[in-house]
Amino acid sequence: MAGAACISLDAQEIRRSETAATARIAATQGLIAAKPAFVFGGVSYYHRWSQNDQHEFTSEGQADLDKWADMITINVYASAHDGDALAAKANAVLENYKNHNGKVLRTNSVPRTSDRPAEHFIAVVFSRPNFIEVAFARFNLVDGVGCSIVYSHRIYGEKVGDEMSAWLKNKGAKMERTLLDWSDIPSPASLRELPHERAQPSGAKASPLKS
């Protein structure tokens, strides 16, 4: 059984709660891009934050990393160069999702073909007191390096389960297909060239990007 990966929701919450000024710091260091990094689903996404092998992108008007509606997160797994290593990463983070109370909606694996390496997919929902987040994660090799490309959507408020269910019904399948068909994924080499956060504020912890 295979899955896909992104950083745990709790890891995001820990980092952001301890670095409330991340967006402001990013702006002063030039981390918020002036032009789109890529287009996904017809929407331009801008680079907002990078550290180590994790990179976050949101659309115009969503620069506040404490409150966003749609995000693309790309994690690079530099040690994963083949299908077995990719599957191991996928399964490990799938377990991490479960350990962080994620409700797994679906997993799928696409076998390797003569012209395409194997890929893995996971859809998971995290419920928190003030928001619900759904994550669609595609786990594949990009230029021979393992990556997870994760589209996440959040709805804020209490008791928004029905609203998220309606979103999944109306847009879930379309966004999943958009993710799985996306061919303009930034390469690991280009991601390394992005501005990275150079220092953690006092007391902050580095995010556990991978399980």
Secondary structure, 3 states (H helix, E strand, C coil): CCCCCCCCHHHHHHHHHHCCCHHHHHHHCCCCCCCCCEEECCEEEEEEEEECCEEEEEECCCCCCCCCCEEEEEEEECCCCCHHHHHHHHHHHHHHHHHCCCEEEEEEEECCECCECCEEEEEEEEEECCEEEEEEEEEEEECCEEEEEEEEEEEECCCCHHHHHHHHHHHHHHHHHHHHHCCCCCCHHHHHCCCCCCCCCCCCCCCCCCC
